[in-house]
Amino acid sequence: MAGERTSVTIEDAALESAAAPLLDKLVADAVASKVGAQDATLWGAEAESEASIRLSWTSLHKSSRPLIGEIEALRTELRSEGVDRVVLAGMGGSSLAPEVITGTEGVALTVLDTTDPGQVADALAGDLDRTVIVVSSKSGTTVETDSHRRIFAKAFADAGIDAARRIVVVTDPGSPLAELGEAEGYRKVFLADPHVGGRYSALTAFGLVPAGLAGADVARLLDQAAGVADTLTADSADNPALRLAAALGAAHADGAEKVVLADTGSGITGLGDWAEQLIAESTGKQGTGLLPVVVEGHTAPGFAGAGSDSTPVAVGPASGEAKVAVTGPLGAQFLLWEFAVAIAGRLLGINPFDQPDVEAAKKAARSLLDDPAALTGSAEPSAVLGSVEVYGGPGTTGEGSLTDVLREFLDSAPEGGYLAVQAYLDRLDDASASLLRPELAKRTGLQTTFGWGPRFLHSTGQYHKGGHPNGVFLQLTGTPEEDLDVPDRPYTLGQLQRAQALGDGQVLAEGGRPVLRLHLTDRAAGLAELMRAVQELAS
């Protein structure tokens, strides 16, 4: 992979023809070089103030170099003390890139991007004597990450371990977390570049610190980005970022607002999950945008048999029905996709650096946490079918079998719409839930996304509320076997998880989006019953 050429090929002749005038215009307007020069005027007057403080990602391959020595020095110190297990507490832009980096390099990193008490308990059950936790939050106020910090600090103390020596912070300068880290004397506080948004932060301290502490070669990652930087800022029709942006913009203009991502042998593990946030949160607003659909491979439903509403994009060599193929090593792909998505934002006429609809779900969750009666809920399920409680939204009655309930709900999807499966479960112990995506896609013909809650709230959650209003939303919640208290907070992790699910469902429903929540009173049994019900849908 290290020597692989970075390129974007448009495999579909009609799409290449449609993209050509857009590509020519981008070249003529010197858009690539202006992005490289951090020109904040590219996205219009309304976006200029935000863009002016969000463009430092274009030069991170240079500005992040000093981090390499700092990370290596800390890693050497920790290992000399027998501390070689790295846990990352972070959400969205703070967790997705490190997970891709370490997964690709095959080094161990335990990622906590969940409020599921079972998943957090599993991380706590690891060898605390060997553990350091990286608490990573740009704002310094992320509720999930703060909860993880509190839980681990107490666990360290209870085990007779100096918690401050085992907590490393990554945050923006001046954030509450930065102040806390200094006040508490945490092992080290890394301050990231504040002029980079979370989803563009792969090559900042947010991506590099946890990955580097885990053993990834972050210097090589920066080298890969540096190797393609001049190409990405060139005002040339051969610029792969311009080619990708033009293809996505032309496809969207022709009604293909969904981008289906499949790895086709890139050698990278999980790039689609990282790109999902970048694409959805950058473009999904003002009733428009590109919906990323991450699938299992080029033969998966949604990629194979993609309709006119979708553009299949191969991450790796062109395979199957790919209309676009993107190749290159990981560091180069990070930078390429960031350039391409920012430029696609210009073509779509939106500000790719804000996320106006993300806060709504957070606010609703906070309101529920502040009102225990609302959280425990007086709402009765419309049906109880085995281990599944049905809480129907618009278009569902909860009558009949579980298959009938699903069919009635899915019939509410508009033609050319999409289905979002949102699993507020344990993505390790309840991993079989992800098998629902291809099964539902195959049987409904709808482009179908799958997200683990609450992590998707920090990625596709923006598109769900702000993008094309043609989605239907299947929420899965489950009773945890055991709950975990959050120290010095009036709620447990299980209550927080429930509040996040109900809050997001409430915001979606208020926006006219159909929502069906299926609550699994027994998770394993409920998932098995749900899969059987899905398989009974007409294919």
Disulfide bonds with the S-S distance in Angstrom:
none
